[in-house]
Amino acid sequence: MNIPNILTLARIFLTPLLVWLLLGDHVAWGFCVFVCAGFTDALDGLLARVLNQKSRLGSYLDPLADKLLLVTCFLILWRVPVQGISIPLWLVCITVGRDILILSGFSLLLLYKVRFEIRPLVSSKLTTLFQLLTIFTVLGRSLFALPRWTYPMLFIITAVFSVVSGWQYVSMGMTLNRLRKR
């Protein structure tokens, strides 16, 4: 267990606290917890590189922690509006559906004993960035207001990156599966 993995575990444990705060209508505190969770995400990756502490456990835990935090926030912020703004159901379906599709693809590759290395794509990193930004702005509405047009624009950008990166992962998985059959 190294420092980056401990930070990743902290992000996992912050997620239930965030849920409790949001469901209890403590959105400003939820925003603070979300920012802390985002900080641990940035810091664990930086420390893994700087301290040369990349690990196989971390390569599985980090995306799991990200998905747990993001999916949870998307689902809650669909049902719990923050000052009149909620994440639309169509965006929740795209983001959560993408993650389910990717996880299903990874599971199938493992089931078929296809060797692959988990490395995030650039489009996937951008997807995560826009998903985090979407949650940040919706939660942040309790502390600062952006023009109303900002939210639909951000929702569309997040959806586009989610679809593009999801398609790239599906394409990679299909290629890996075809190579396995040869």
SULZISUL-V756974 format. One record per residue. N is the residue number from 0. RES is the residue in one small letter. SS is DSSP state (helix for helix, strand for strand, loop for the rest). PHI is phi in whole degrees, 0 to 359 (NA if undefined). PSI is psi in whole degrees, 0 to 359 (999 if undefined). Layout:
# SULZISUL-V756974
n=<N | N>
res=<RES | RES>
ss=<SS | SS>
phi=<PHI | PHI>
psi=<PSI | PSI>
This chain:
# SULZISUL-V756974
n=<0 | 1 | 2 | 3 | 4 | 5 | 6 | 7 | 8 | 9 | 10 | 11 | 12 | 13 | 14 | 15 | 16 | 17 | 18 | 19 | 20 | 21 | 22 | 23 | 24 | 25 | 26 | 27 | 28 | 29 | 30 | 31 | 32 | 33 | 34 | 35 | 36 | 37 | 38 | 39 | 40 | 41 | 42 | 43 | 44 | 45 | 46 | 47 | 48 | 49 | 50 | 51 | 52 | 53 | 54 | 55 | 56 | 57 | 58 | 59 | 60 | 61 | 62 | 63 | 64 | 65 | 66 | 67 | 68 | 69 | 70 | 71 | 72 | 73 | 74 | 75 | 76 | 77 | 78 | 79 | 80 | 81 | 82 | 83 | 84 | 85 | 86 | 87 | 88 | 89 | 90 | 91 | 92 | 93 | 94 | 95 | 96 | 97 | 98 | 99 | 100 | 101 | 102 | 103 | 104 | 105 | 106 | 107 | 108 | 109 | 110 | 111 | 112 | 113 | 114 | 115 | 116 | 117 | 118 | 119 | 120 | 121 | 122 | 123 | 124 | 125 | 126 | 127 | 128 | 129 | 130 | 131 | 132 | 133 | 134 | 135 | 136 | 137 | 138 | 139 | 140 | 141 | 142 | 143 | 144 | 145 | 146 | 147 | 148 | 149 | 150 | 151 | 152 | 153 | 154 | 155 | 156 | 157 | 158 | 159 | 160 | 161 | 162 | 163 | 164 | 165 | 166 | 167 | 168 | 169 | 170 | 171 | 172 | 173 | 174 | 175 | 176 | 177 | 178 | 179 | 180 | 181>
res=<m | n | i | p | n | i | l | t | l | a | r | i | f | l | t | p | l | l | v | w | l | l | l | g | d | h | v | a | w | g | f | c | v | f | v | c | a | g | f | t | d | a | l | d | g | l | l | a | r | v | l | n | q | k | s | r | l | g | s | y | l | d | p | l | a | d | k | l | l | l | v | t | c | f | l | i | l | w | r | v | p | v | q | g | i | s | i | p | l | w | l | v | c | i | t | v | g | r | d | i | l | i | l | s | g | f | s | l | l | l | l | y | k | v | r | f | e | i | r | p | l | v | s | s | k | l | t | t | l | f | q | l | l | t | i | f | t | v | l | g | r | s | l | f | a | l | p | r | w | t | y | p | m | l | f | i | i | t | a | v | f | s | v | v | s | g | w | q | y | v | s | m | g | m | t | l | n | r | l | r | k | r>
ss=<loop | loop | helix | helix | helix | helix | helix | helix | helix | helix | helix | helix | helix | helix | helix | helix | helix | helix | helix | helix | helix | helix | helix | loop | loop | loop | helix | helix | helix | helix | helix | helix | helix | helix | helix | helix | helix | helix | helix | helix | helix | helix | helix | helix | helix | helix | helix | helix | helix | helix | loop | loop | loop | loop | loop | helix | helix | helix | helix | helix | helix | helix | helix | helix | helix | helix | helix | helix | helix | helix | helix | helix | helix | helix | helix | helix | helix | helix | helix | loop | loop | strand | loop | loop | strand | loop | loop | loop | helix | helix | helix | helix | helix | helix | helix | helix | helix | helix | helix | helix | helix | helix | helix | helix | helix | helix | helix | helix | helix | helix | helix | loop | loop | loop | loop | loop | loop | loop | loop | loop | loop | helix | helix | helix | helix | helix | helix | helix | helix | helix | helix | helix | helix | helix | helix | helix | helix | helix | helix | helix | loop | loop | loop | loop | loop | loop | loop | helix | helix | helix | helix | helix | helix | helix | helix | helix | helix | helix | helix | helix | helix | helix | helix | helix | helix | helix | helix | helix | helix | helix | helix | helix | helix | helix | helix | helix | helix | helix | helix | helix | helix | loop>
phi=<NA | 245 | 300 | 302 | 291 | 295 | 296 | 295 | 298 | 299 | 297 | 297 | 285 | 287 | 298 | 298 | 298 | 299 | 301 | 301 | 295 | 292 | 291 | 272 | 63 | 253 | 295 | 298 | 292 | 300 | 301 | 298 | 295 | 298 | 298 | 299 | 297 | 297 | 296 | 296 | 296 | 294 | 291 | 296 | 293 | 297 | 294 | 300 | 284 | 295 | 271 | 53 | 243 | 292 | 220 | 296 | 302 | 297 | 293 | 265 | 293 | 299 | 295 | 297 | 297 | 300 | 295 | 300 | 295 | 292 | 298 | 301 | 295 | 299 | 294 | 290 | 284 | 284 | 267 | 242 | 292 | 249 | 47 | 85 | 248 | 228 | 283 | 292 | 303 | 299 | 286 | 300 | 298 | 293 | 290 | 289 | 299 | 301 | 294 | 295 | 298 | 295 | 297 | 297 | 297 | 300 | 297 | 296 | 298 | 295 | 299 | 275 | 57 | 275 | 279 | 203 | 249 | 278 | 223 | 290 | 280 | 300 | 297 | 290 | 295 | 293 | 300 | 299 | 302 | 288 | 295 | 298 | 296 | 299 | 295 | 303 | 288 | 291 | 296 | 293 | 302 | 290 | 244 | 213 | 254 | 257 | 303 | 301 | 292 | 298 | 293 | 299 | 296 | 295 | 299 | 293 | 299 | 298 | 296 | 299 | 296 | 297 | 292 | 298 | 293 | 299 | 296 | 296 | 294 | 298 | 299 | 298 | 297 | 294 | 295 | 300 | 293 | 296 | 296 | 297 | 286 | 284>
psi=<121 | 177 | 313 | 321 | 326 | 319 | 321 | 317 | 323 | 319 | 321 | 317 | 338 | 336 | 311 | 325 | 317 | 316 | 311 | 316 | 315 | 317 | 335 | 9 | 34 | 63 | 320 | 318 | 322 | 320 | 315 | 318 | 319 | 317 | 318 | 317 | 318 | 323 | 318 | 327 | 313 | 318 | 321 | 321 | 318 | 312 | 324 | 321 | 310 | 317 | 3 | 50 | 33 | 139 | 160 | 319 | 315 | 325 | 338 | 318 | 318 | 308 | 328 | 315 | 318 | 311 | 319 | 313 | 311 | 312 | 317 | 313 | 317 | 317 | 317 | 317 | 351 | 322 | 336 | 97 | 149 | 108 | 52 | 356 | 127 | 161 | 127 | 150 | 321 | 325 | 322 | 316 | 318 | 311 | 315 | 320 | 319 | 313 | 321 | 318 | 314 | 315 | 320 | 319 | 315 | 318 | 318 | 318 | 319 | 319 | 320 | 7 | 40 | 128 | 132 | 158 | 135 | 110 | 126 | 143 | 160 | 317 | 328 | 321 | 320 | 322 | 312 | 318 | 312 | 328 | 316 | 318 | 321 | 311 | 318 | 314 | 323 | 312 | 322 | 345 | 336 | 342 | 330 | 143 | 132 | 162 | 144 | 329 | 341 | 320 | 308 | 324 | 315 | 321 | 317 | 315 | 317 | 318 | 316 | 311 | 324 | 316 | 314 | 311 | 323 | 316 | 320 | 319 | 319 | 316 | 316 | 318 | 319 | 322 | 314 | 320 | 320 | 318 | 326 | 324 | 343 | 999>
